[in-house]
Structures are given as C-alpha cells and as structure tokens.
Amino acid sequence: MALLLDRAVVRVPATSANLGPGFDALGLALTLYDTVEGRVTVGGVTVEVSGEGAGELPGDESHLVVRSMLRAFDALGERPAGLHLRCDNRIPQARGLGSSSAAIVAGIVLARALVEDGEKRMPDAEALALAGAIEGHPDNVAPCLLGGFTIAWQEHGVATAVRREPDPGIRPVLFVPEERGLTEVARAALPKDVPHADAAFNAGRAALLVHALAGDPGRLFAATEDRLHQQYRAQGMPLTAELVALLRAEGVAAVVSGAGPSVLALGIDGWAPRPVPGWRVLPLDVDVTGARLGDELLPRGTHRSG
C-alpha cells in the first residue's frame, strides 16, 4: 500500500445548517471540535471514544468515522490491513450540530492524509462529493470541511459548495438541551408542499442572509426569518420553538440549529447571552479553517499513539 504516514490526527468543527431560511443549503462552522487520531495497524479495527458518545458509539468497523475512512480508501484505491482510532468528541450527538457530518469528514480527511499524494488524488471538491454521498445532503459536510459559511447544493447528484468569509463581528452562541433529536423525525414533520408565498419569502431571506453573514450583520435578524421548516417542526420540539421565540422577541437572530433541538443565536459584538434554565449555553466563534490536520490539535493531556 502507498502509505504516506502510519498515523494522522484531524480536528473537525461542529456545524449549524439552514440558519433559518437557507434550508438544506446554508451552513456555518463553529469553534467546537471533535479530534480523531487514526493509526494503521497490522489487522482489525478498533475505536476508542472519549467525551460525547463515550460508551454509546461502536468501537468497531461500524463506527461512522471508520466507514467513511474505508469509503475514502476505496476511492483512492488503497486500504490498510487494520486501523485504530482515538476519538475525543466535544460535539454533542443528535442535537442538530453536525456530529455525523464531523465523523464523515474526519474519516475522509484522515484516509486522504494517510495515503501518498492523497490530497492531490482526492482534492477538496472530490472529498466534499464523497462526504455528501455518505451523508445524503451537503449542508453540514461543506462547512465542516471548508470552514466559514458555505452555500451547498447538489449538481447532477454530486455535492458542491462555495465558501464565503464570515463577518468577524458575528458572535454565534449555541443553546444545547439535554434531549436529543433525530433528523429523520424532523424531516418527517415537513409537508410535501408549501405555499408559493412562503417559498418566495424564504428565497429573499436566504439571499439577504448571505449578504448579512458576509459583511452586514446588522441585518441578521430580518435575514434569519423562516417560513419553510421551523414552524412545522415546532410541535415536535416545543421547548426549542419557545426558546427561539423568546430570543427573537428580544431582538436576537435565533434559529433552530439544523434539525434541532439545539438553538443557534447569531449575536453581534456587544451582545452577551444570559443563562437559560435547562440549556447549556456555549458562546463560540465562527471556525474559519474547517477540517485541520496536525498533532498539535490533540487535546491537552492526550497520549500520542505509537
């Protein structure tokens, strides 16, 4: 096998998709990370998980990072005899924060790093296409891979995206509940058809949101209004809908993060969130680098393997 390295470390950010009106298209990378160390072994697959998902996620080849690595290895025409992974997870699972996309991107980037000329043989456009194929939609995998905020779509069934630089004055804050949610359940709540007026409303707001994120954050409140999905999901996530309404009543650009149940507030310089009972409040920044490789990204105190 044409291995460049026998081990690599990748850090991948949490992401928030939709951002209100940009349903299945817009996504934002956040400074909350999973870190994965991958090491080639003589045989078999083992996975150690610490942090979020410890004791719940599988420790074998069924782990999503491993499955994504194997898909990438196959696309590169290479596959090692065995793998050992150490996953330090800080992205909450099943909360609308892109934990599955982070696992997929981590696996693809790790595999690419371990193969000689891997990045040349699988540039970001191809890595994104593979990640989108595994995830089924590109709105989270795009910002996870590329950083910043992204506009993603599928062209002839292939995931594609463009990256934009976010305004440095944007201050994202996550409100994370204890309860979990499932994307498939949230999607099942959506109607097959929506009124033309609502579709037109969202098209205008999504266009305004790109403008606001890229340099006019004072328009974020109006730009994050939505009529396509949040109102239909509210009944299944009443506490989420209540918090979004409460924050917006205070003039804060708050939205359901992805399929929920977390809430994302896009503050601007000078806004400080207050504690909300029953919610973890995480003031963050926008991640502008996306997936990154390097031993220096290992959490402090983590033992470097072999």
BELTAGI-V383474 format. One record per residue. N is the residue number from 1. RES is the residue in three letters. PHI is phi in whole degrees, -180 to 180 (999 if undefined). OMEGA is omega as a letter, one per 20 degrees, with the letter a starting at -180 (* if undefined). NEAR is the number of other ideal C-beta (glycine too) atoms within 8 Angstrom. Layout:
BEGIN
N|RES|PHI|OMEGA|NEAR ; N|RES|PHI|OMEGA|NEAR
END
This chain:
BEGIN
1|MET|999|a|6 ; 2|ALA|-84|r|7 ; 3|LEU|-82|r|11 ; 4|LEU|-85|a|9 ; 5|LEU|-136|r|7 ; 6|ASP|-102|r|7 ; 7|ARG|-158|r|11 ; 8|ALA|-156|r|10 ; 9|VAL|-127|r|13 ; 10|VAL|-130|r|15 ; 11|ARG|-117|a|12 ; 12|VAL|-126|a|15 ; 13|PRO|-88|r|16 ; 14|ALA|-66|r|15 ; 15|THR|-139|r|16 ; 16|SER|-125|a|18 ; 17|ALA|-104|r|15 ; 18|ASN|80|a|18 ; 19|LEU|56|a|16 ; 20|GLY|99|a|13 ; 21|PRO|-83|a|16 ; 22|GLY|-86|a|14 ; 23|PHE|-58|r|9 ; 24|ASP|60|a|7 ; 25|ALA|-133|a|11 ; 26|LEU|-98|r|15 ; 27|GLY|-150|a|19 ; 28|LEU|-133|r|16 ; 29|ALA|-89|a|17 ; 30|LEU|-124|a|15 ; 31|THR|-83|r|8 ; 32|LEU|-138|a|11 ; 33|TYR|-130|r|11 ; 34|ASP|-102|r|17 ; 35|THR|-122|a|15 ; 36|VAL|-127|r|16 ; 37|GLU|-106|r|13 ; 38|GLY|-114|a|16 ; 39|ARG|-132|r|11 ; 40|VAL|-77|r|11 ; 41|THR|-126|a|11 ; 42|VAL|-80|r|4 ; 43|GLY|170|r|5 ; 44|GLY|80|r|5 ; 45|VAL|-131|r|10 ; 46|THR|-134|a|10 ; 47|VAL|-136|r|15 ; 48|GLU|-106|a|9 ; 49|VAL|-125|r|11 ; 50|SER|-124|a|8 ; 51|GLY|82|a|10 ; 52|GLU|-61|r|10 ; 53|GLY|86|r|11 ; 54|ALA|-62|a|9 ; 55|GLY|81|r|4 ; 56|GLU|-117|a|5 ; 57|LEU|-74|a|10 ; 58|PRO|-68|a|6 ; 59|GLY|-110|a|8 ; 60|ASP|-133|a|9 ; 61|GLU|-67|r|7 ; 62|SER|-82|r|6 ; 63|HIS|-62|a|14 ; 64|LEU|-62|r|9 ; 65|VAL|-62|r|16 ; 66|VAL|-64|a|15 ; 67|ARG|-59|r|12 ; 68|SER|-71|r|17 ; 69|MET|-60|a|14 ; 70|LEU|-66|r|12 ; 71|ARG|-62|r|12 ; 72|ALA|-69|r|15 ; 73|PHE|-58|a|12 ; 74|ASP|-64|r|8 ; 75|ALA|-65|r|9 ; 76|LEU|-88|a|12 ; 77|GLY|76|a|4 ; 78|GLU|-136|r|9 ; 79|ARG|-155|r|6 ; 80|PRO|-75|r|11 ; 81|ALA|-68|a|6 ; 82|GLY|-157|a|10 ; 83|LEU|-143|r|12 ; 84|HIS|-129|a|12 ; 85|LEU|-119|r|15 ; 86|ARG|-122|a|11 ; 87|CYS|-111|r|16 ; 88|ASP|-106|a|12 ; 89|ASN|-101|r|13 ; 90|ARG|-118|r|10 ; 91|ILE|-87|r|13 ; 92|PRO|-58|a|9 ; 93|GLN|-83|r|11 ; 94|ALA|54|r|7 ; 95|ARG|-124|a|14 ; 96|GLY|79|a|14 ; 97|LEU|-120|r|16 ; 98|GLY|75|a|17 ; 99|SER|-64|r|16 ; 100|SER|-70|r|9 ; 101|SER|-63|r|13 ; 102|ALA|-62|r|15 ; 103|ALA|-64|a|14 ; 104|ILE|-65|a|15 ; 105|VAL|-65|r|16 ; 106|ALA|-59|a|15 ; 107|GLY|-63|a|18 ; 108|ILE|-67|a|16 ; 109|VAL|-67|r|14 ; 110|LEU|-63|a|14 ; 111|ALA|-60|a|16 ; 112|ARG|-62|a|14 ; 113|ALA|-70|a|13 ; 114|LEU|-82|a|15 ; 115|VAL|-103|r|15 ; 116|GLU|-59|a|6 ; 117|ASP|58|a|8 ; 118|GLY|-61|a|13 ; 119|GLU|-70|r|8 ; 120|LYS|-71|a|6 ; 121|ARG|-76|r|8 ; 122|MET|-134|r|13 ; 123|PRO|-66|a|7 ; 124|ASP|-57|a|7 ; 125|ALA|-62|r|7 ; 126|GLU|-75|r|9 ; 127|ALA|-63|r|15 ; 128|LEU|-65|r|16 ; 129|ALA|-61|r|11 ; 130|LEU|-67|r|13 ; 131|ALA|-61|r|18 ; 132|GLY|-65|r|16 ; 133|ALA|-67|r|9 ; 134|ILE|-72|a|10 ; 135|GLU|-76|a|12 ; 136|GLY|100|r|5 ; 137|HIS|-157|a|9 ; 138|PRO|-98|a|15 ; 139|ASP|-68|r|14 ; 140|ASN|-96|a|15 ; 141|VAL|-65|a|17 ; 142|ALA|-64|r|16 ; 143|PRO|-67|r|20 ; 144|CYS|-63|a|18 ; 145|LEU|-76|a|14 ; 146|LEU|-101|a|13 ; 147|GLY|78|a|12 ; 148|GLY|66|r|15 ; 149|PHE|-119|a|15 ; 150|THR|-130|r|15 ; 151|ILE|-113|a|11 ; 152|ALA|-120|r|14 ; 153|TRP|-156|r|9 ; 154|GLN|-113|a|10 ; 155|GLU|-117|a|6 ; 156|HIS|55|r|4 ; 157|GLY|81|a|4 ; 158|VAL|-108|a|9 ; 159|ALA|-68|a|15 ; 160|THR|-139|r|12 ; 161|ALA|-157|r|12 ; 162|VAL|-123|a|6 ; 163|ARG|-106|r|11 ; 164|ARG|-122|r|11 ; 165|GLU|-82|a|6 ; 166|PRO|-77|r|12 ; 167|ASP|-64|a|10 ; 168|PRO|-67|a|4 ; 169|GLY|-85|a|7 ; 170|ILE|-78|a|13 ; 171|ARG|-122|r|11 ; 172|PRO|-73|r|14 ; 173|VAL|-133|r|12 ; 174|LEU|-100|r|18 ; 175|PHE|-116|a|15 ; 176|VAL|-114|r|10 ; 177|PRO|-86|r|12 ; 178|GLU|-73|a|3 ; 179|GLU|-69|r|6 ; 180|ARG|-107|r|7 ; 181|GLY|-139|r|13 ; 182|LEU|-123|a|8 ; 183|THR|-58|a|9 ; 184|GLU|-65|r|6 ; 185|VAL|-69|r|9 ; 186|ALA|-64|r|14 ; 187|ARG|-69|a|8 ; 188|ALA|-65|a|6 ; 189|ALA|-80|a|9 ; 190|LEU|-83|r|9 ; 191|PRO|-74|r|5 ; 192|LYS|-69|a|3 ; 193|ASP|-127|r|3 ; 194|VAL|-130|r|8 ; 195|PRO|-61|r|5 ; 196|HIS|-57|a|6 ; 197|ALA|-62|r|6 ; 198|ASP|-69|r|10 ; 199|ALA|-63|r|10 ; 200|ALA|-65|r|8 ; 201|PHE|-58|a|11 ; 202|ASN|-68|r|13 ; 203|ALA|-61|r|8 ; 204|GLY|-67|a|8 ; 205|ARG|-67|r|15 ; 206|ALA|-64|r|12 ; 207|ALA|-64|r|8 ; 208|LEU|-64|a|11 ; 209|LEU|-64|r|16 ; 210|VAL|-59|r|11 ; 211|HIS|-62|a|11 ; 212|ALA|-65|a|14 ; 213|LEU|-65|a|16 ; 214|ALA|-86|r|11 ; 215|GLY|169|a|7 ; 216|ASP|-138|a|8 ; 217|PRO|-64|r|12 ; 218|GLY|-63|r|6 ; 219|ARG|-99|a|10 ; 220|LEU|-63|a|14 ; 221|PHE|-62|r|9 ; 222|ALA|-65|a|8 ; 223|ALA|-69|a|15 ; 224|THR|-96|r|15 ; 225|GLU|-69|a|9 ; 226|ASP|-140|r|14 ; 227|ARG|-131|a|9 ; 228|LEU|-97|a|10 ; 229|HIS|-138|a|10 ; 230|GLN|-65|a|12 ; 231|GLN|-66|a|7 ; 232|TYR|-78|a|9 ; 233|ARG|-90|a|15 ; 234|ALA|-60|a|10 ; 235|GLN|-62|r|7 ; 236|GLY|-82|r|8 ; 237|MET|-136|a|13 ; 238|PRO|-62|a|8 ; 239|LEU|-68|r|10 ; 240|THR|-65|r|14 ; 241|ALA|-61|r|12 ; 242|GLU|-65|a|8 ; 243|LEU|-69|r|13 ; 244|VAL|-59|a|13 ; 245|ALA|-64|a|8 ; 246|LEU|-64|a|8 ; 247|LEU|-66|a|11 ; 248|ARG|-68|r|11 ; 249|ALA|-65|r|6 ; 250|GLU|-91|r|6 ; 251|GLY|86|a|5 ; 252|VAL|-95|r|11 ; 253|ALA|-76|a|12 ; 254|ALA|-110|a|12 ; 255|VAL|-144|r|15 ; 256|VAL|-72|r|18 ; 257|SER|-81|a|14 ; 258|GLY|57|r|15 ; 259|ALA|-87|r|10 ; 260|GLY|82|j|14 ; 261|PRO|-90|r|13 ; 262|SER|-67|r|17 ; 263|VAL|-119|r|16 ; 264|LEU|-110|r|15 ; 265|ALA|-111|r|13 ; 266|LEU|-102|r|15 ; 267|GLY|-84|r|12 ; 268|ILE|-123|a|11 ; 269|ASP|-48|r|5 ; 270|GLY|104|r|4 ; 271|TRP|-91|r|8 ; 272|ALA|-122|r|6 ; 273|PRO|-72|r|11 ; 274|ARG|-107|r|5 ; 275|PRO|-62|r|5 ; 276|VAL|-127|a|9 ; 277|PRO|-55|r|4 ; 278|GLY|88|a|6 ; 279|TRP|-127|r|10 ; 280|ARG|-81|a|7 ; 281|VAL|-104|a|11 ; 282|LEU|-122|r|9 ; 283|PRO|-71|a|7 ; 284|LEU|-132|r|10 ; 285|ASP|-125|r|7 ; 286|VAL|-80|r|13 ; 287|ASP|-77|a|13 ; 288|VAL|-108|a|9 ; 289|THR|-108|a|6 ; 290|GLY|74|a|14 ; 291|ALA|-62|a|14 ; 292|ARG|-132|r|8 ; 293|LEU|-105|r|9 ; 294|GLY|145|r|7 ; 295|ASP|-61|a|6 ; 296|GLU|-66|a|4 ; 297|LEU|-86|r|10 ; 298|LEU|-62|r|11 ; 299|PRO|-57|r|6 ; 300|ARG|-58|r|4 ; 301|GLY|86|r|3 ; 302|THR|-78|r|10 ; 303|HIS|-76|r|3 ; 304|ARG|-84|a|7 ; 305|SER|-72|r|8 ; 306|GLY|21|*|5
END
